[in-house]
Amino acid sequence: MKRIKIMLLGFAAALMLVTGASQAATPKNTFVLAKDIADIITMDPAEVFELTTGEIIANIYDRIMMFEPEDLQSLVGGVAESWEVSKDGKTITFKVRSGLKFHSGNPVRAEDVAWSLQRVVKLNKTPAFIVTQFGWSADNVDSLVKATDDSHVQITITEEFSPGLVLNALSAGIASVVDKELVMSHEKDGDLGYEWLKSNSAGSGAFSLKTWKANEIVTLQANAGYRHGKPGMERIIFRHVAEPSSQRLLLEKGDIDMARNLTPDQVKGISGNSDIAVDGHPKGTIVYMAANAGHPILGKQEVVQAMRHLVDYDSMANSFLAGQFVVHQAFWPAGLWGALETIPYKQDIAKAKSLMASAGHADGFELTIHTLTNSPFPEIAQSVQANLAKGGIKANIVTLEGKTLWPKYRAREHDIILARWSPDYVDPHSNADAFANNPDNRFEAKKTGHLTWRNAWSDDASNKLAIMARNELDLDKRKQQYLELQAMLQKKGPFVIMFQQNEQVARRKNIKGFVSGSNFDLVFYRNVTKQ
Amino acid sequence: MASAEAVGPGLVLPPKLVKVTGVIASLILTFIGLTAITFTIGRVMPADPVLAIVGDRASQEVYDQVFFQLGLDQPIYVQYFKYLGQLLQGDLGTSIMTAQPVAEDILRFFPATLELATVATLLGVFVGIPMGVLAAVNQGRWIDHVVRIIGLIGYSAPIFWLGMIAILIFYFKLDWVAGPGRLDVFYDSIVDPVSGILILDAALAGEWDIFHNAIAHLILPASILGTFALAYIARMTRSFMLDQLSQEYILTARVKGIPEWRVIWGHAFRNVLVQLITIIGLTYASLLEGSVLTETIFSWPGIGLYITNSLFNNDMNAVLGGTIVVGVCFVGINMLSDLLYKLVDPRVR
């Protein structure tokens, strides 16, 4: 009996030791976000192409051109104070702002700006195509991108591109201005500081990278000398919380300030909590289905058109996608310059059946839908499966991890792919090049960056209009051309574009000033305050 | 008296040397087998390791560049022998996912799992064994039924569900413990990692607030993981004890008037110790592999989650590095069990 008493006392003491051990709230000068940050694989702006790192480096590096949180619609100079475009539209000269400093204390010079772009081209990592499409290569970039004096940088493109597009492209992550002196002090075997910059930072933005522990935490430290003034928060902390329900509990408890990956059910569940607000941020990610035109049946335009009429867009958007996706049917996301926002399709079974009959498939056929394993793709696939069945199409679903799915897509080994796409930079050409342009449809051409090529689809009119819009100097004409191109792709082509993402972010109500724009890397922390 | 073993005409090796050589040879073969199988599975899987690095939007030119850099154009056996060559020089390669050398990653992720698994196993041992003994001694009575039900729940309840319910009750509603993660953000990066085991590092640094906070974070995931260990150990202890308690020597001991606690703990329990050591060793080793679900729910940056994420991303250097660590754990614990047998049972010596 005595022993049992001692054991009980010990147990009680242990409970007292841990009881109430967690802090009641996050530190006043720190903004704590919970997010699944397992996608982070590098912090080098020449290589970053993942969603989480895209937004992180946008807060660490100032870019040549930028969209600022105060006005997400206007492209303005970042490191560039002003710029001049030559008459032929092929040379742009940037004047670098004076007095800017990197986090290291080094001055931001024209040489750093030119070197940052040269480095992207020479390293030739995945996002480098955003600037190599201008005709830059490792051999010619030193002569085409150069500092002409201490405060001016001149860039020359050799391909036909609208200068407006070039300026937009220079607002992407690859146009981040990197501290040449600091990075080169860590260079090894001519790698231009690549190994070092993967897990360090060398920018002049509102924050610097303090720590990155993969699958655990990322900490950013405020840059008190930032050109727009000291950020509202001293530190930004990303906590890796992969499980959305854990994110919800942490947020409700006050252990984090913001949850970034809540499901629609969880958002609904916290709607009654007076300490929490949920904001919707329209994003550029679109969800689409693509039919392989190399397939003997799916190559017929009437069949794809029938599928557009079979999908019940509203039913999905109003049920399991509620609040997180809205119906959108053009390749360029709504809310951005040049977007076509009309919704021409609703479910129309009779029309779909008539199209199937005119294609010679009134009795239907069987196909496979390949999609991703993560939500909401399996749910959308199941709904589409039921919709297609109404038109006599028997769809089998195969869900795969991205690393297994993408090789199939890039090798044209699919019938239907259900996937997502987000712009690489804020210019309609980013998506037009993927959805409308196919420079060479031969299999051996391997133009895998073009979704048209992956689906073995090519159309002269579409290709021509995509290139024309890309090269157009007049902004109004250019916009009209993109609207026309999107309308064209709504009627022909292999794509059934269905939804656009609306990111739902849940925050404690004392958090203000978080800005999330349409593109994946237009997320800003510098105006965040805690009241 | 030690005997010697004849190897060839005139060449005689001492038996201890023969035994040590045998152990080393079996270790080498184990690791070659382990790495070869893991490497081959990684390479024949349909997931593309190049896309894990370059992303799905990479141009064919960028794709090809990385494909050749990784040496994927060479036959699998050439790639494997190159990897083995690196391994022999102590180089586990660099992880794609973390951009860090795999050895550094393991030094960060493994202690987190070690901390969790050790506390969970201790819980299993110190609660599970008395429970098992109590159940065996009271076979058929209510205590026995309670222990068997607890064992059944611990063994069959989905750990994901158990974890979420525990967080909801003990963290969210009762506020007895801290939430997911290893530490509150207040304390992150304050203590320099020495062992990587937070409670130990905090104690060594004299940071008692951090020690307290680390315990508050550790107790719940360790208890959840410990439930599985506890259930298994309790069930096996009960079963072994029932077997021993029906033996004639127990009857003899009781007839001789030896106190009952001595009969149970000094005679019966002593004879189940060898079997229990095997069970505890296997349980500990399986927990050291990392429990992916527990680590996911509790945002615990352990080796299980590291290996699983690496596998999904086809980060083969990380997968192989993690597999080697798990292999070392199994071999090490097996060897330790062998040593312990000799300590507790003179017949094995």
Chai-1 contact restraints between the chains, C-beta under 6 A:
chainA,res_idxA,chainB,res_idxB,connection_type,confidence,min_distance_angstrom,max_distance_angstrom,comment,restraint_id
A,V18,B,V177,contact,1.0,0.0,6.0,A-B,restraint_1
A,V18,B,I215,contact,1.0,0.0,6.0,A-B,restraint_2
A,V18,B,A216,contact,1.0,0.0,6.0,A-B,restraint_3
A,V18,B,I219,contact,1.0,0.0,6.0,A-B,restraint_4
A,T19,B,W176,contact,1.0,0.0,6.0,A-B,restraint_5
A,G20,B,D175,contact,1.0,0.0,6.0,A-B,restraint_6
A,A21,B,A178,contact,1.0,0.0,6.0,A-B,restraint_7
A,A21,B,H212,contact,1.0,0.0,6.0,A-B,restraint_8
A,A21,B,N213,contact,1.0,0.0,6.0,A-B,restraint_9
A,A21,B,A216,contact,1.0,0.0,6.0,A-B,restraint_10
A,S22,B,A178,contact,1.0,0.0,6.0,A-B,restraint_11
A,S22,B,D184,contact,1.0,0.0,6.0,A-B,restraint_12
A,Q23,B,D184,contact,1.0,0.0,6.0,A-B,restraint_13
A,Q23,B,F186,contact,1.0,0.0,6.0,A-B,restraint_14
A,V32,B,V185,contact,1.0,0.0,6.0,A-B,restraint_15
A,A38,B,N309,contact,1.0,0.0,6.0,A-B,restraint_16
A,I41,B,M97,contact,1.0,0.0,6.0,A-B,restraint_17
A,T42,B,A99,contact,1.0,0.0,6.0,A-B,restraint_18
A,F49,B,G55,contact,1.0,0.0,6.0,A-B,restraint_19
A,T126,B,V54,contact,1.0,0.0,6.0,A-B,restraint_20
A,T126,B,G55,contact,1.0,0.0,6.0,A-B,restraint_21
A,T126,B,A58,contact,1.0,0.0,6.0,A-B,restraint_22
A,T126,B,V62,contact,1.0,0.0,6.0,A-B,restraint_23
A,F129,B,S59,contact,1.0,0.0,6.0,A-B,restraint_24
A,K198,B,A99,contact,1.0,0.0,6.0,A-B,restraint_25
A,S199,B,A99,contact,1.0,0.0,6.0,A-B,restraint_26
A,A214,B,T98,contact,1.0,0.0,6.0,A-B,restraint_27
A,N215,B,P301,contact,1.0,0.0,6.0,A-B,restraint_28
A,E216,B,P301,contact,1.0,0.0,6.0,A-B,restraint_29
A,I237,B,V185,contact,1.0,0.0,6.0,A-B,restraint_30
A,V241,B,S299,contact,1.0,0.0,6.0,A-B,restraint_31
A,A242,B,T296,contact,1.0,0.0,6.0,A-B,restraint_32
A,E243,B,T296,contact,1.0,0.0,6.0,A-B,restraint_33
A,E243,B,I297,contact,1.0,0.0,6.0,A-B,restraint_34
A,S246,B,P180,contact,1.0,0.0,6.0,A-B,restraint_35
A,L249,B,F172,contact,1.0,0.0,6.0,A-B,restraint_36
A,L250,B,G179,contact,1.0,0.0,6.0,A-B,restraint_37
A,D255,B,G179,contact,1.0,0.0,6.0,A-B,restraint_38
A,E401,B,F312,contact,1.0,0.0,6.0,A-B,restraint_39
A,K403,B,A47,contact,1.0,0.0,6.0,A-B,restraint_40
A,K403,B,D48,contact,1.0,0.0,6.0,A-B,restraint_41
A,K403,B,L51,contact,1.0,0.0,6.0,A-B,restraint_42
A,K403,B,A52,contact,1.0,0.0,6.0,A-B,restraint_43
A,K403,B,N314,contact,1.0,0.0,6.0,A-B,restraint_44
A,T404,B,P46,contact,1.0,0.0,6.0,A-B,restraint_45
A,T404,B,A47,contact,1.0,0.0,6.0,A-B,restraint_46
A,W406,B,L51,contact,1.0,0.0,6.0,A-B,restraint_47
A,W406,B,D56,contact,1.0,0.0,6.0,A-B,restraint_48
A,P407,B,D48,contact,1.0,0.0,6.0,A-B,restraint_49
A,K446,B,Q60,contact,1.0,0.0,6.0,A-B,restraint_50
A,T448,B,Q60,contact,1.0,0.0,6.0,A-B,restraint_51
A,G449,B,R57,contact,1.0,0.0,6.0,A-B,restraint_52
A,G449,B,S59,contact,1.0,0.0,6.0,A-B,restraint_53
